[in-house]
Amino acid sequence: MIKKDYLIKAVDASKQIRIILASTTGVVEEAHHRHQTSATASAALGRVLTAALMMGSDLKGEADALTLRVNGNGPAGSIVATVDAAGNGRALISAPQADLPPKAPGKLDVGGLVGPTGYLEVIRDMGLKQPFKGQVNLLSGEIAEDLAQYYMQSEQIPSLVALGVLVDTDLSIKAAGGLIIQAMPGAQDDLLSRLEENVSRLGPISDVIYRHETLEGVLAELMAGIAYQQLDSRPLAFKCKCSRERLGIVISSLSDEELADIYEAEGGLEITCNFCNQAYSFNKEEIDAYKNKQPGE
C-alpha cells in the first residue's frame, strides 16, 4: 500500500497525453475522522477532495485557490473541497452521517447518495477581480464521469477520470486516490487505444493504490509499452485555513446587542469550522479585545 499522500504528473514522450496520479489515503482518512462520515459519505467526500487536489496542482500563485462543489440533490447534500497551490486541501459534506445500502458487495452507492439531478461547479480564484467559474449538470453523481464531462464541456479537453475510496469494515480508509488522463490536441488514436487497454488492466484506482507501494510503480504499469517522462511530484495534505484569530475577527463584527443575546443564552460563544470541525470558544473579554483592536495590530 502507498503509505504517503502525494501526487505525480507525467507526459508521454511525444507529449500527446498528460497524466495526473494521486494517492490520498491519509487525507481522506483525516476528512473522515474530522466529519465522522458514514462509509458512503466517506467515499463521496473523498472523491471530491481527491479530484480537487489533482485539479489544484495546476495552480501557480501562492494565494491561488480552487474550489470544487458538487450538489446532486441527494441525501449527502452539498459537498465542497477547497485546495491551494501547495497541495493542501479541506472539505465538507452537508450530511456526513447519510448513508445508503451498497449497490453490490463492495460497491458503495455514491451516485445515489450524491444524487444525479444537480451540478458540479469549479471555481478558480487567481487573484483577479472575478474568479473563473465553470458548471455542468451531473451525469450520475459518481463524481469521476461528472468531472470528465466538466473537462469536455467547460475546457474542451477529452479526459479519462478515475476516483476511488476503499472503506474498511471499521469505517477507516484503506486506500484512496485518483487518476486523470487528458488528450492533447492531435493525440493519435493508436496511443489512446494502448493507454485505454492499460487502464482497463489496472482495475479500480482504489485497489491500485492499495496494492502498490509507490505512485511511480502505478505510473510504470499504466504506461507499459509507452515511453514517458515524469514531470512533477508534490506532497498532499488535509489542512484548514481557519484559526482563532480569523474567527475572533469575524465574531467581533457582531453588534453589541447580538453578542449580549448570545452571552445571556449561552454564557459564552463557540464557533465550529465547517471544513475541519475544529471548535473555538470565546469569552466576553476575548471578544471585547478583538472589537477594540485597531486595524493592523
C-alpha positions in Angstrom: 0.0 0.0 0.0 1.2 3.5 -0.8 1.9 5.0 2.7 2.2 8.7 1.9 -0.1 11.2 0.3 1.4 12.7 -2.8 0.8 13.5 -6.5 2.8 13.0 -9.6 2.4 14.3 -13.2 3.7 12.8 -16.4 3.5 13.1 -20.2 4.2 10.6 -22.9 7.4 11.1 -24.9 5.6 12.8 -27.7 3.6 15.0 -25.3 0.2 13.9 -26.7 -1.2 12.8 -23.3 -1.0 14.3 -19.8 -1.3 12.2 -16.6 -2.0 13.2 -13.0 -1.9 10.4 -10.4 -2.7 11.0 -6.7 -2.6 8.9 -3.5 -4.8 10.5 -0.9 -5.5 7.8 1.7 -4.3 9.8 4.7 -6.0 13.0 3.5 -9.4 11.2 3.1 -8.9 9.4 6.5 -8.4 12.8 8.1 -11.6 14.1 6.4 -13.5 11.1 7.6 -12.1 11.5 11.2 -13.0 15.1 11.4 -16.5 14.8 10.0 -17.3 11.3 11.3 -18.6 10.3 7.9 -20.5 7.1 7.1 -19.0 4.7 4.6 -20.7 6.1 1.6 -20.3 9.7 2.7 -16.6 9.0 3.1 -16.4 7.7 -0.4 -18.3 10.7 -1.8 -16.3 13.3 0.2 -13.0 11.5 -0.6 -13.7 11.5 -4.3 -14.4 15.2 -4.4 -11.4 16.1 -2.2 -9.1 13.9 -4.3 -10.4 15.4 -7.5 -9.9 19.0 -6.2 -6.3 18.2 -5.1 -5.5 16.9 -8.6 -7.1 19.9 -10.3 -5.4 22.3 -7.9 -2.0 21.0 -8.9 -2.2 23.4 -11.9 -2.5 26.5 -9.7 0.6 28.7 -9.9 0.3 31.6 -7.4 0.8 31.2 -3.7 -2.6 32.7 -3.0 -4.4 30.9 -5.8 -7.2 28.6 -4.8 -9.6 26.1 -6.4 -13.0 25.1 -5.1 -14.9 22.1 -6.3 -18.6 22.0 -5.3 -20.9 19.1 -6.1 -24.6 19.0 -5.3 -26.9 16.4 -6.8 -29.9 17.0 -4.5 -29.3 13.6 -2.9 -29.1 12.7 0.8 -25.5 13.9 1.0 -26.4 17.5 0.3 -23.6 19.7 -0.9 -20.0 18.5 -1.0 -17.3 21.2 -1.2 -13.5 20.9 -1.3 -11.1 23.9 -1.4 -7.4 23.5 -2.2 -4.3 25.7 -2.7 -1.3 25.5 -5.0 0.8 23.8 -2.3 -1.3 20.7 -2.2 -3.3 21.5 0.9 -7.0 20.7 0.9 -10.0 20.8 3.1 -13.6 19.6 2.6 -17.1 19.4 4.0 -20.3 17.4 3.3 -23.7 18.7 4.4 -24.9 15.3 5.8 -21.9 13.4 7.0 -23.9 10.6 8.5 -26.1 10.0 5.5 -25.8 6.5 4.0 -27.3 4.1 1.6 -27.2 0.3 1.2 -24.4 -0.9 -1.2 -25.3 -1.3 -4.9 -23.5 -4.6 -4.8 -21.0 -6.3 -2.4 -18.1 -3.9 -2.1 -19.7 -1.3 -4.3 -20.9 1.8 -2.3 -23.8 3.7 -3.8 -22.0 7.1 -4.1 -24.2 8.2 -7.1 -27.3 7.5 -5.1 -26.0 9.4 -2.0 -24.9 12.4 -4.1 -27.9 12.3 -6.5 -27.8 12.8 -10.2 -30.0 15.9 -10.7 -27.7 18.8 -9.6 -24.5 20.3 -10.7 -20.7 20.2 -10.5 -19.0 23.6 -10.2 -15.4 24.6 -10.4 -14.2 28.0 -9.0 -10.7 29.1 -9.7 -9.6 32.2 -7.7 -6.4 33.5 -9.3 -6.3 36.9 -7.6 -8.1 38.6 -10.4 -11.2 40.8 -9.9 -13.5 37.9 -10.5 -12.8 34.2 -10.1 -13.3 31.9 -13.0 -16.4 29.7 -12.6 -17.5 26.7 -14.7 -20.5 24.5 -14.1 -22.0 21.4 -15.7 -25.0 19.3 -14.9 -24.3 15.9 -13.2 -24.4 12.8 -15.2 -24.5 10.3 -12.4 -23.3 11.8 -9.1 -20.4 9.3 -9.1 -18.0 12.3 -9.5 -15.4 10.8 -11.9 -17.5 10.8 -15.0 -19.1 14.1 -13.9 -15.6 15.7 -13.8 -14.7 14.2 -17.2 -17.9 15.9 -18.6 -16.8 19.2 -17.0 -13.4 19.0 -18.7 -15.0 18.3 -22.0 -17.8 20.9 -21.9 -16.1 23.7 -20.0 -12.5 23.3 -21.1 -12.8 21.2 -24.3 -10.3 18.7 -23.0 -11.1 15.0 -23.6 -10.3 13.3 -20.3 -10.5 10.0 -18.5 -11.0 10.4 -14.8 -10.9 7.7 -12.1 -11.5 8.3 -8.4 -11.7 5.7 -5.7 -12.1 5.4 -1.9 -11.7 1.9 -0.3 -13.5 1.9 3.1 -12.7 -0.7 5.7 -15.2 -2.5 7.9 -14.4 -0.2 10.8 -15.1 2.8 8.5 -11.4 3.8 8.3 -10.0 4.5 4.9 -7.9 1.6 3.5 -6.9 3.4 0.3 -7.9 6.4 -1.7 -6.6 8.1 -4.9 -7.3 9.3 -8.3 -6.2 9.4 -11.9 -6.7 12.0 -14.7 -5.6 11.3 -18.3 -6.0 14.1 -20.8 -5.6 14.0 -24.5 -3.8 17.0 -26.1 -4.9 18.3 -29.5 -3.8 15.9 -32.2 -3.3 12.9 -29.9 -3.1 9.8 -32.1 -5.8 7.1 -31.8 -3.3 4.2 -31.5 -1.7 5.8 -28.5 -5.0 6.5 -26.9 -6.1 2.9 -27.5 -2.9 1.5 -26.0 -3.5 3.7 -22.9 -7.1 2.6 -22.6 -6.0 -1.1 -22.6 -3.5 -0.4 -19.9 -6.1 1.5 -17.8 -8.5 -1.5 -18.1 -5.8 -3.9 -16.9 -5.1 -1.7 -13.9 -8.6 -2.1 -12.4 -10.3 0.2 -9.8 -8.0 3.0 -8.8 -8.5 2.5 -5.0 -7.4 -1.2 -5.5 -4.4 0.1 -7.5 -3.4 2.4 -4.7 -3.8 -0.4 -2.1 -1.7 -3.0 -3.9 1.2 -0.7 -5.0 4.0 0.8 -2.9 4.5 4.0 -4.9 2.7 6.1 -7.5 5.8 5.7 -9.7 5.1 2.0 -9.8 1.5 2.7 -10.7 2.7 5.1 -13.5 5.1 2.4 -14.9 2.2 -0.1 -15.1 -0.1 2.5 -16.6 2.4 3.5 -19.3 3.5 -0.1 -20.1 4.7 0.0 -23.8 4.6 3.8 -23.9 7.7 6.0 -23.5 7.0 8.7 -20.9 8.5 11.4 -18.7 7.6 12.2 -15.1 7.4 15.9 -14.6 6.4 16.6 -11.0 5.9 15.2 -7.6 4.4 17.0 -4.6 3.0 16.2 -1.2 -0.7 16.4 -0.4 -2.3 17.2 3.0 -5.5 17.9 4.7 -5.0 21.4 6.1 -7.6 24.0 7.0 -7.2 27.8 6.9 -9.3 28.5 10.0 -7.7 30.0 13.1 -8.7 31.6 16.4 -7.5 34.9 15.1 -9.6 34.8 12.0 -12.8 33.7 13.7 -12.2 36.2 16.5 -12.2 39.0 14.0 -15.4 37.6 12.4 -17.1 37.4 15.8 -16.1 41.0 16.7 -18.1 42.2 13.7 -21.3 41.2 15.5 -23.3 44.1 17.2 -23.2 44.6 20.9 -26.9 43.6 21.0 -26.3 40.3 19.2 -23.4 39.5 21.5 -25.4 40.3 24.6 -28.1 38.0 23.4 -25.6 35.2 22.9 -24.0 35.7 26.3 -27.3 35.7 28.0 -28.4 32.5 26.3 -25.1 30.6 26.2 -22.8 32.2 28.7 -20.1 32.3 26.1 -19.6 31.7 22.4 -18.3 28.7 20.5 -17.8 28.5 16.7 -17.0 25.3 14.8 -15.3 25.5 11.4 -17.4 23.8 8.8 -14.4 22.5 6.9 -12.4 20.8 9.7 -14.9 20.7 12.6 -12.4 22.4 14.9 -14.2 24.2 17.7 -13.1 27.6 19.1 -14.5 29.0 22.3 -14.5 32.7 23.2 -15.4 34.5 26.4 -16.6 38.1 26.6 -13.2 39.5 27.5 -11.6 37.9 24.4 -14.3 39.2 22.1 -14.1 42.7 23.6 -10.4 42.6 23.0 -11.0 41.8 19.3 -13.6 44.6 19.0 -11.2 47.1 20.5 -8.3 46.0 18.4 -7.1 48.6 15.9 -6.6 47.7 12.2 -3.1 46.4 11.5 -2.4 45.4 15.1 
